[in-house]
């Protein structure tokens, strides 16, 4: 059995792009560990939450529910503040994740990886692609931190969560042709000026998570305070949700692409 250690930027990120993969390997008996880099304090604040402290408490509660749903064996906080989106004043806060030195943050993450490695299991590390899927500064920092931590620990099985730009572009065109009102085109510039995710030609692993789609959907729904980010997913029909979320994509660092390997354990 393997241990798979995910580094995600904010509470709810673990569900959207990798929740099915987490659920799949946990159900198969592998040990799944989640490290959350930031506290997510700059997410949406629902009307029933009247302070930033209450929002932080809610986000912790929601993440704990998602962790249970996905059957994650261990969860740790890396200990940084949410940095907000590019150009926000929160980018400059002393505790913001993006203001941390990569080396310092990587050593924090590496401590968890080494602890897991010390149990003698095969350890796989998962971070984000080079621009964090859509250019969020915290996601880009996760990419750097995960790569450095893997190097510090001598881990040679490093994967990066990505989104299949070609797949979502085809879904966008299909929706438009069938009367959909979705105006999000994944080929347009995202937060950092680059289009979403990676082209299929750069992707090494396509993980079929259709058998775990209900678990993934329940984990997303657990993050109820993030309705503006995740509500669209839980409102989709079962068929549409399966089409959009039934596959998850990863790039294995150093592996040839394109390929369509169906397991992180190949």
C-alpha positions in Angstrom: 0.0 0.0 0.0 1.1 3.6 -0.7 0.9 6.9 1.1 -0.2 9.8 -1.0 0.4 13.3 0.4 -1.5 16.1 -1.1 -0.6 19.8 -0.6 -3.6 22.1 -1.3 -3.9 25.8 -1.0 -7.2 26.4 0.7 -10.1 24.6 2.3 -12.3 23.2 -0.6 -9.4 22.9 -3.1 -8.9 19.3 -2.1 -12.4 18.4 -3.3 -12.8 20.2 -6.6 -9.8 18.9 -8.6 -8.7 15.9 -6.7 -11.6 14.8 -4.4 -12.4 11.7 -6.6 -8.7 10.6 -6.6 -8.5 11.0 -2.9 -11.7 9.0 -2.4 -10.5 6.3 -4.8 -7.2 5.6 -3.1 -8.6 5.9 0.4 -11.3 3.3 -0.6 -8.6 1.0 -2.0 -6.9 1.0 1.4 -4.1 3.4 0.6 -3.2 6.1 3.2 -4.1 9.6 2.0 -2.7 12.6 3.8 -3.8 16.2 3.2 -1.9 19.3 4.1 -3.7 22.6 3.7 -1.4 25.6 3.1 -3.7 28.4 4.2 -6.7 29.1 6.4 -8.9 30.3 3.6 -9.9 33.5 5.4 -10.6 35.4 2.3 -13.2 33.1 0.9 -16.9 34.1 0.7 -18.5 35.2 3.9 -22.1 34.0 4.1 -24.8 36.3 5.6 -25.0 34.2 8.8 -21.3 34.8 9.6 -20.6 38.1 11.2 -16.8 38.1 11.7 -13.6 36.9 10.2 -13.0 34.7 13.2 -16.4 33.0 12.7 -15.6 32.5 9.1 -12.3 30.8 9.9 -14.1 28.5 12.4 -16.7 27.6 9.8 -14.1 26.8 7.2 -12.2 24.6 9.6 -15.5 22.8 10.5 -16.3 22.3 6.8 -12.9 21.0 5.9 -13.1 18.5 8.8 -16.4 17.2 7.3 -14.9 16.9 3.9 -11.8 15.1 5.3 -14.2 12.6 7.0 -16.2 12.1 3.8 -13.2 11.5 1.7 -11.7 9.2 4.3 -8.5 11.1 4.6 -6.3 9.5 7.2 -4.4 12.6 8.3 -4.9 16.3 7.9 -2.4 19.1 8.8 -2.4 22.8 8.4 0.8 24.4 7.0 0.1 27.5 9.1 -0.2 30.4 6.7 -2.9 33.0 5.9 -4.9 33.0 2.7 -3.1 35.6 0.4 -6.2 36.6 -1.6 -6.3 37.0 -5.4 -3.6 38.7 -7.4 -3.4 42.4 -6.6 -5.4 42.3 -3.3 -4.0 44.3 -0.4 -4.0 41.0 1.5 -1.1 39.9 -0.6 1.1 42.1 1.6 0.0 40.8 5.0 2.9 39.5 7.0 1.3 36.0 7.4 0.2 35.6 3.8 1.4 32.4 2.2 2.9 34.0 -0.8 5.1 36.2 1.5 6.6 33.0 3.0 10.0 31.9 1.8 9.7 28.8 -0.4 12.5 27.1 1.6 10.8 27.8 4.9 7.3 26.6 3.7 8.9 23.6 2.0 10.6 22.6 5.2 7.3 22.7 7.0 5.7 20.5 4.4 8.7 18.2 4.2 8.4 17.5 7.9 5.0 15.9 7.2 6.3 14.0 4.2 9.4 12.7 6.1 7.1 11.6 9.0 5.0 9.6 6.6 8.1 8.2 4.8 9.4 7.1 8.2 6.7 4.5 8.4 8.4 2.7 5.5 5.6 3.1 2.9 5.9 4.2 -0.6 5.3 7.9 -0.6 3.8 10.0 -3.4 3.6 13.8 -3.2 1.0 15.8 -5.1 1.1 19.6 -5.7 -0.1 21.9 -8.5 0.9 22.6 -12.0 3.2 25.5 -12.8 0.6 28.2 -12.7 -1.7 26.6 -10.0 -4.4 25.6 -12.6 -5.8 29.1 -12.9 -3.1 31.5 -11.7 -4.2 32.0 -8.1 -1.0 33.3 -6.3 -1.4 30.8 -3.4 -1.7 27.9 -5.9 1.4 29.0 -7.7 3.2 29.1 -4.4 2.0 25.5 -3.6 3.6 24.4 -6.9 7.0 25.9 -5.8 6.7 24.6 -2.2 5.7 21.0 -3.2 8.6 20.8 -5.7 11.1 22.0 -3.2 9.8 19.7 -0.4 10.0 16.7 -2.7 13.6 17.5 -3.5 14.4 17.9 0.2 12.9 14.5 0.9 14.3 12.8 -2.1 10.8 11.9 -3.4 10.9 11.0 -7.0 7.2 10.4 -7.4 5.8 13.9 -7.6 2.5 14.6 -9.3 0.8 18.0 -10.0 -2.9 18.5 -10.1 -4.0 20.1 -13.3 -7.1 20.7 -15.4 -7.5 19.5 -19.0 -8.0 22.7 -20.9 -8.9 20.9 -24.2 -11.6 18.8 -22.4 -13.2 21.9 -20.8 -13.0 23.9 -24.0 -14.9 21.0 -25.7 -17.5 21.1 -22.8 -17.8 24.9 -23.2 -18.5 24.5 -27.0 -21.0 21.7 -26.4 -22.8 23.8 -23.8 -22.9 26.8 -26.1 -24.2 24.7 -29.0 -27.0 23.3 -26.8 -28.3 26.5 -25.4 -26.2 26.8 -22.3 -25.6 30.2 -20.8 -22.1 29.5 -19.4 -19.8 32.2 -20.6 -16.6 30.8 -19.0 -14.2 29.9 -21.8 -11.1 28.0 -20.4 -9.0 29.2 -23.3 -9.3 32.8 -22.1 -6.7 34.3 -19.7 -7.2 33.4 -16.1 -5.9 35.2 -13.0 -2.3 35.2 -14.1 -3.0 35.9 -17.8 -2.6 32.3 -18.8 -5.5 30.0 -19.9 -6.8 27.4 -17.4 -4.9 24.3 -16.7 -2.8 22.5 -19.3 -3.4 21.3 -22.8 -4.0 17.5 -23.1 -0.6 17.3 -24.8 1.1 18.1 -21.4 -0.9 15.7 -19.2 0.3 12.3 -18.2 -2.5 10.9 -16.0 -6.2 10.7 -16.5 -7.8 9.3 -13.4 -11.3 7.9 -13.8 -13.2 8.7 -10.6 -16.7 8.0 -11.8 -17.1 5.2 -9.2 -16.5 7.8 -6.4 -18.4 10.7 -7.9 -21.1 10.7 -5.2 -18.4 10.9 -2.5 -16.7 13.8 -4.3 -20.0 15.6 -4.6 -20.8 15.3 -0.9 -17.3 16.5 0.0 -17.8 19.6 -2.2 -21.2 20.2 -0.6 -19.5 20.1 2.8 -17.9 23.5 2.0 -21.3 25.2 2.1 -19.8 28.6 3.0 -18.1 28.7 -0.4 -21.3 28.6 -2.4 -20.0 31.2 -4.9 -17.1 28.9 -5.8 -18.6 25.4 -5.4 -22.3 25.9 -5.6 -22.4 25.5 -9.4 -21.0 22.0 -8.9 -23.6 20.8 -6.5 -26.4 22.3 -8.6 -25.5 20.3 -11.7 -27.6 17.3 -12.7 -26.0 14.0 -11.9 -25.3 13.4 -15.6 -23.6 16.9 -16.0 -21.7 16.5 -12.8 -20.3 13.1 -13.9 -19.3 14.6 -17.3 -17.6 17.6 -15.7 -16.0 15.9 -12.6 -15.7 12.2 -13.5 -12.1 12.5 -14.6 -9.2 14.2 -12.7 -5.9 15.1 -14.3 -2.3 15.0 -13.2 1.1 15.7 -14.6 3.9 13.4 -13.3 7.0 15.4 -13.1 9.7 14.0 -15.4 7.3 11.6 -17.2 6.7 11.8 -20.9 3.5 13.4 -22.1 1.0 13.1 -23.5 -0.2 9.8 -22.1 -3.4 8.6 -20.5 -2.1 6.5 -17.6 -5.0 5.7 -15.3 -3.3 5.3 -12.0 -0.9 7.4 -9.9 0.5 4.0 -8.8 1.6 2.9 -12.3 
